[in-house]
Amino acid sequence: MTAKQQRPEFYDRSTVPTGNLLANARKQALTRGLYDFPIVDVDAHHREDTASWSGLIPHIEDDAIRMFAEDVTRRESAAGMMGLEIRWHSNSGRIVRPGVNGFADTLSDDGRDPLVRRTIWAMDEMAIDYTILFPTAMLFLGLHPQPQVEAGLARAYSHWLTKEILPQDERIKTMLYLPFNDPEAALRMVEDFSDDPAVVGFMVTSVRYKPVHSNEFAPIYSALQERNMPLAFHAAYNWNDQSMSLLNKFISVHALGFTTSNMVHMTNMLMNGIPERFPGLRLLWVESGLAWVPFLMQRLDNEYLMRTAEAPALTKLPSDYMRDMWYSSQPMERSAKTSIIESTFDIMEAERTLLYSSDYPHWDFDAPSTIYDLPFLTEDAKRRILGGNALDLFGFKAEKRATPPTETTTVEADQGAPVAPPLGP
Amino acid sequence: MADQNGNADGNAVRVGAAADFRDGDRRIIDVGERQIGVFRVDGEFVAYENRCVHQGGPVCEGQYYPQMEAVFDDNGRSLGERANYDVPHLVCPWHSWEYDLRTGEMVGLRKLKLRAFPTVEREGDVYVIV
C-alpha cells in the first residue's frame, strides 16, 4: 500500500475553494502606487478553449483546413490543431488560474466575451492599463509542416481577434502572428491588418527553421519599416529540436529553448546587417528573460572584433545594434546578486530599451512589482520600464485606465468538468 | 479567554475549535491587513502569512503535493523518481514555489521560509499568536 493510499483524505483536502487569486497583486499595486501611472503589458496570453475556437473556425477561408478544424475541435481540443508540443511535468496541476485547467471562472457575465472579461479583470487587479494579447497555442505554430495551415490559421485568428474580440475593449491590443513559413502570406497579413486600430505590431514565433536574414523576408521588413510598426520575436522551445532532444526535463528545455530560440534569430539579424538594411525596422525580443542579453552582447562583440571581415555590413559593434532594439522583461531572472541584475540593466540601457511584460496567465508570469521593487531603479526608470517605453513604442495614449476592481472572484476546482490539457509554456 | 471578536490575551487570535480541523484542513483568517493561513498537519497546527516569499502570491491557498525524491542505486544509476506522501508540500498557486507544509521552508532553497506565527491550543480552541 502506498503512502497516498494511506492518507488520501489529507491530499484531497488541498483542493479547496480559494479567494481572489490576484488579490495579493492588487495589494501590491495599491501599496506601491501602481494605479497612479500608466502600465503597459507587452506580452500576455489567452488559452484557446473550445468556445474560442468555435468562434474562430468560421473565419478559416480554406475549406479543407476549416473542416479539419471543426472535426478536431469536436473530438479533442484546439491544441490538436497545432500539434507538435511535447508535454511533461507541467506545472498546470500545481498552479491555479480561474477558468482554465478545471478551475471554474466565476466572474460575472457583463455581456462581453469571457476572454475579454477575464483579461480586463487580471489587468485591473495588476494595475495594467494596456495589454498586448497573444494566443498560447500559436506559439508553436511555426513548426507546422504545412505552410498553408500555418497561414490559414494565422489569418483566421487575426480576423476573429480583430473583428469579434478586440473591438469589445480598447485596452486590449495585439501584435498579430506572421506566418513566416509563407513570406507572401506574411506580407499580405501586414498589408491587410496594419490599419486595424487594435493591431500595434506583428509577431514572429521563434521556434521555426527559416533564417530570418533570408532575402524572401525583405519585403516584409520593408513594409513594416514603412508603417513604423514593431516586429516582435516571441521565444518558445521545441523539444524535437536536435539539440533540445538531448534534454530529458521540461525545466531544461524551457530554460534553454526560450533563450536560444531568440539568440539564433538575433545573431542572424546582426551578422547579416538587417539593422543596416532596414534602419527604421523596430525589433522587439519577447520572453527570453534578461540574462541572455549581456551574454550575447559580450559573445558577439568579442567574435566580431576578431572576424570583422565576415560581417562587412556592420558599421558598429553588435551590442550597439542590440541597444537600438527593445526587450520584454519576463521571465526576469531574479535569483542572482542585485549587483549582477543591475549590471544587466546597465549594459542593455534598460531604462530606454526594456518593456514590462507579465506573460499572465502562464506559470512563470511576472507581476508589475518585479520591476517596481528593484532597488537600483529610480522612480522615473521604473515608470519608463513599466509603461513609458511601451507608450512611446506603440503610440498609446499616456492615460491611466486601470482601477482597483470592486468585484472579487472565487475559484473552485470544478471536479465535474473535464480537466483541459495544459496548452503551453 | 477569547472575547466576542475572537481576540485573546491581546495578541492571540482565535481560529476555531481544534476538533473542527481534520488533518489537512486549513482556515485563512484576516488579521488587520494581513491574511494568515492556519493548517493542521500531522496533528499539529502551523500558521503562515498568506504571502509567498517569491512574488507575494497567495501561498496559503495552494494545493498539497508530495515531496518528489530521486532514486539511485548503489552504483549511481538512476532508478526513477518517487513521491513521498509523508512529506507534504504547500505549493503556491501563482508560480509553484514549494514549501514544506510542516516547517514553512522553501524546499528548493531552505534558507527561505514563509513568515510563520506560533499557534496554541487552549480549552479546545486553536489560536494564532500575532
Interface residues (C-beta under 8 A of the other chain):
Chain A: T2 A3 K4 Q6 R7 E9 F10 Y11 D12 R13 S14 T15 V16 T18 G19 L21 A23 N24 A25 K27 Q28 N91 R94 I95 V96 W363 D364 F365 D366 A367 S369 T370
Chain B: R22 D23 G24 D25 R26 I28 N50 R51 Q55 G56 G57 P58 E61 G62 Q63 Y64 Y65 P66 A83 N84 Y85 D86 P88 V91 P93 W94 H95 S96
